[in-house]
Amino acid sequence: MELIFEKSAPGRIGVSLPPTFEPNAEPSHWLPPNMVRQEPAPLPELNEPEVVRHFTRLSQRNFSIDTHFYPLGSCTMKYNPRLTENAARLDGFAWLHPLQDPEDAQGILALMARLEDWLSALCGMDAFTLNPAAGAQGEFCGMSIIQAAHVHREGKPRPYVLIPESAHGTNPASAALSGMIVKTIRALPDGTTDIEDLKKHLDHRVAGMMMTNPNTVGVFESRIVEIAELVHAVGGLMYYDGANLNAIAGLARPGDMGFDVVHVNLHKTFSTPHGGGGPGSGPVGVKSHLEPYLPIPRLVRHEDGSLSLTEDRPLSIGRLSAFQGNVGVAVRAFAYILLHGLEGIRRNSQLAVLNANYLRTRLRDHFTVPFPQYCAHEFVISLADLARETGVKAGDVAKRLLDYGFHAPTVYFPLIVPECLLIEPTETESRATLDAFANALIAIKGEARTDPEKVKGAPWTLPVSRLDEYRAATQMDVSYFG
Ligand SMILES: Cc1ncc(COP(=O)(O)O)c(C=O)c1O
């Protein structure tokens, strides 16, 4: 496909602007002379339909949840009902200015207050903030709250945080950003946390433990209550990474498992198309003893039912983001919860788990499934044997899947499984789609044996074939004019 610059023809234009009559409108009248362009900008010249067609075609070449099955493990790429999009686009929300006087913005504040309450109820927490703009920022917020509580109660910070070796990379990164030193806890062969290893690390220097449940290999940590009791016994606090809430929402609550702090990825479990960097929202919930440390501004609920915002919170960890975070994502989540109700949310979780177990069962006779037990909303397969036998690696299979019309699952994560694919088929996928995906993976395994170069050179059918990843990383040049 041609670049838009290659389609350009001199003099071709989309709109004719009237000539400028305002004598001072020329940039040379109001910009410093050294900043005025001497030559016209080298922009492409096309008419309007050409521009529209170019970008429409480009968008059609994308892999997206609206066009392809997208089983990206840990990322929960779920179908987003159009209704939630419509809600976020309602004029009253979309045109609201963040500096609007709270007195004139009671509607959005009421929505936020209700969403905080619903998230508290779903997670078994006592209070929520909607401020963090992503899961990782929620983790930073939560770990800062944990440390603020230790400093307030004990007069000094606690240096260590415990994190299972299967954890998502943002967990140790957020803990380090909050000034803590990470200690890694081993996993057992069944994928769950090794409690004996945990015990070796527990003492009064431990600020807390970060976990997700089900964990990143898709296995439910059945001894979670025992783990929480052990951490609490040394004064540590439990942090729940809610990125995997899609498996348990409406069925189990982190608060009941012993967690003190939780973040929820609204953009995974509660609608909002995400990927490519945003937009996201990672609200943080806490048990009541940690409520004073939540970030500002906080919503204040008055007796007459009105709402306002306050920054007068002496123990707060401070401000995390401009204004109230990504409120549009909160509107989508609100609409999503309203649309499904508790019963619907519970059913979505059950279907997500059912879909993952169906696929796992379809694939287990063909691939190594390192944790063969009943899984939650995602599961891992390892291609280490196939790589040894054929030279075809997980990354090659992922690229070849694109030729079959599927977005690849997450590859090479979690780190504890060699040559792995982490597969998460969300609740809205039909059995026919799951079967087609399983058949594609099985077919690619056959190709790896009979024609490995076909898999190693994939993709063959996309506009861009395989990149030289080394050069792309070290000599990147994305400018058209060099
Ligand atoms: C397990 C887990 N934790 C945390 C995150 C971070 O969330 P975000 O991408 O919104 O920062 C992710 C993201 O994929 C995740 O999978």
The ligand as an ORCA input file, in Angstrom:
! r2SCAN-3c Opt
* xyz 0 1
  C      -1.268     -8.868     35.344
  C      -1.163     -7.413     34.930
  N      -0.907     -6.489     35.863
  C      -0.812     -5.180     35.557
  C      -0.954     -4.729     34.261
  C      -0.773     -3.254     33.977
  O      -1.935     -2.632     33.508
  P      -1.854     -1.371     32.538
  O      -1.428     -1.874     31.202
  O      -3.230     -0.787     32.533
  O      -0.853     -0.409     33.114
  C      -1.203     -5.662     33.245
  C      -1.328     -5.207     31.839
  O      -1.457     -5.927     30.916
  C      -1.324     -7.035     33.589
  O      -1.582     -7.950     32.649
*
